């Protein structure tokens, strides 16, 4: 984990504690599978639940969701809720692990009172894989603090571009996300090759880090476009960075809700994104952006070029995105989750 990531997590903990919320860390709860540590994490979670005796346990993501729900059931918690956070049946694991994961999800869904999907497509996936019946699902979009996503003033924007070595009159196409296969960054590099050959006054910015970074740098070098590609690594000033973008691209092979798209739309950026997962819940083709098939750099390049050549369309789509994100505020998300808790508590009583 990078130093900046640790500092960001520490800041999140400080915010929780300032609101009087106790934060308890489970040191053995890791992302990767480790049977011994997973068992230790399970009993840690069970002990914590037994100590506090909550009426509701709400788990998030795959492994924490599995261990947390089993521990909650063992501790006889009255209400168990789970949020998967994504279309985890595609692109994350090999076929064998995916089959095991589906079997486990079907099993633990029986002890789950509600499953909260972030998008309608995610809900459809879970029903398609027979994880649970439709009445067990609620769709609650992941909200963001919209007031934090305001464009930089023009002079600050230009200063930031200068710091990055981008000439003032150049356009910027950017993305934000981990540099991992499921995010499809290599397809944006391939699209950039087509685009830069026609529009050499365009820069591409990749914000995020991951195991593919060196491969992507080599790909850009071999394609002869390295001077127009910037890899920023992991950053915590995302709003400022997206402000510099003229077009936001997301070439993912799979995506849960695509929260970063909400952030980009809040900043008035037109979108070109893969037509996968929950992205169609956010992007309406031709209205606030364009949807393209995954793994298709030609189509990605085609629609990015349409926006490069049409400033008015960029502005119009960006404004449509700004209007749409009003439905994705943190306040609306909190209200819907609170209503769900109250509804389940009433049913149990």
Residue, then its C-alpha position, 0 to 999 in steps of 0.5 A: x500500500x502506498x504512503x498516500x493511500x495510508x494517509x487517505x485511510x487515516x484521514x477517513x478514520x479521523x473523520x469517523x472518530x470526529x463524528x463519534x463513530x468507533x473504528x475497529x480494525x481487523x488485521x487479518x482481514x485481507x483482500x487475498x485468500x489465506x485460509x489461516x488469516x481468513x479463519x482468524x478474521x472470521x473469529x475476530x469479526x464474531x468476537x466484535x459482533x458478540x461484544x457490541x450485540x448490534x441489531x443490524x450487521x451490514x457487510x460490504x464486498x466479497x470476502x468481508x461479506x462472506x465472513x461478516x455474514x457468517x459471523x453475524x449469523x453465528x452471533x444471532x444478529x437479527x438483521x443481516x444486510x450485504x452490499x456486493x459493490x460490483x459485478x463480481x462474476x465477470x473479469x475478477x477471478x478465473x472460471x473455477x474461483x468464480x464458480x466457487x464464489x457463486x456457490x458461496x454467495x448462493x449459500x450466504x444469501x439464505x442468511x441475508x435479509x437484504x442485498x443492496x445492489x448499486x445499479x439495476x444491472x448489478x441486481x439483474x446479474x445476481x438474479x441471473x446467477x440465482x444468488x437470490x430471489x428478486x424480492x431480496x434486492x434493493x437498488x441504492x446508488x452509491x452517493x458522493x459529496x457533490x459539493x467537493x466536486x466543483x471545477x477549478x477556476x480557469x487560472x488554477x486549471x491552466x496552472x495545473x496543466x502547466x505543472x503537468x507540461x501540457x500546453x494551454x491550448x491542448x485538449x486532455x482525455x483522461x481516466x481514473x482507476x487502478x491499472x489492472x486488466x479489468x479496467x482495460x487501460x491498454x485499450x485506451x492506449x491503443x485508442x490514443x494511438x489512432x487519435x494522436x496520429x490525427x490530433x497531435x495536440x491531445x494529451x492522455x492522462x492515466x490517474x491511478x497505479x497498479x501492476x500494468x503501469x510499466x507494460x502500459x508505458x512500454x506500449x505507449x513508447x512502442x506506439x510512438x505516443x509516449x510524449x502525449x501520455x502522462x501516468x500520474x499514479x495514485x492521487x487524492x486530489x481527484x476533483x482537481x485532476x478531473x477538472x483538467x480533463x476535457x473528456x473522461x474515458x472509462x474503458x473497463x471490461x466490467x464495472x460495478x456502478x462506476x462511481x468515478x463517472x459520477x464524479x466526472x459528471x459532477x465536474x461537467x465532463x462528457x463521458x466515453x465508456x464501455x457498455x458494461x456492468x452498471x455503466x449504462x445506468x449512468x451514461x445515456x448514449x448520445x445524451x451525457x456521453x457515449x457507450x462503446x463495446x468493451x475491448x474495442x479501441x476503434x470505437x473508443x477512438x471514434x467517439x473520443x474524436x467526435x468530442x474532440x472535434x465538437x466543443x459545443x457537444x462536449x459542453x452540452x453533454x457535460x451539462x446533461x451529466x451535471x443534471x443527472x448526478x443530482x440523483x447521486x448525492x451522498x444525502x440521498x444514499x444515506x436517506x435510502x439506507x436509513x429507510x431500509x434499516x427502519x423498514x427491516x427493524x419494523x418487520x422484525x418487531 
